[in-house]
């Protein structure tokens, strides 16, 4: 009962403070909540949405500065991507395709309130922003992940001393499992070998040769997606990896988690522990933008 009362009181305080901050009842997000194989639409006030996404996307025990920086990025992403799922009848989904939304906590509610209404601006307009769990020590530029995407100056590929290259990971996949994942992604033939043919300026595998398959090449990011969708996302956590063959299996050793574009969530948490403010963290990951 105490927990229930505390939650009700917290929700009531959130509503009062949002009104005090000038938030309108019309400022809401239509969220597609995925459950039991289908989406149901939930209309969520913007600042409540930010608090709930923080609960789903932030690193555990993140300091306030890191949470506030991520809150501003989450709100900016929501602002520039409203209507992403218009054809399905909502704005954003609650999955990794958009932003993961969970039950808010008092800590995430405080971060949302502390930054209420704030977004990142570039030349007076909301910036196109991204973030990932960990860049692994160097961020990536958008076009290396999504071919044809614009590469604004505030989303460079740059070294990041925040995350320190963590997490480091390794995995081994049998050639039969790799072939199954690649066939599910539309490739045909019999896989004979897999090698890294090229890397981009961030050091990530940008072109993978697939001996025996058609097409015979795939990008590192697309290989990660193909393996993730069929075998599980825990295997190839990023495109920053080394690849060696061992008999009928391939060993991947890498670092980082996610696409690596924009803000590094683990890095921002470590920077906050070191004493950086949310403004300083955002200036690192989105140089040239301003908070407005």
Secondary structure, 3 states (H helix, E strand, C coil): CHHHHHHHHHHHHHHHHHHHCCCCCCCEEEEEEEECCEEEEEEEEHHHHHHHHHHHHCCCCCCHHHHHHHHHHHHHHHHHHCCCCHHHCCCEECCCCCCCCCCCCHHHHHHHHHCCCCCEEECCEECCCCEECECCCECECHHHCCCCCCCCCCCCCCECCCCCCCCEEEEEEEHHHHHHHHHHCCCEEEEEEEEEEEECCCCCEEEEEEEEEECCEECHHHHHHHHHHHCCCCCCCCCCEEEEEECCEEEEEEECECCCECEEHHHHHHHHHCCCCHHHHHHHHCCCCEEC
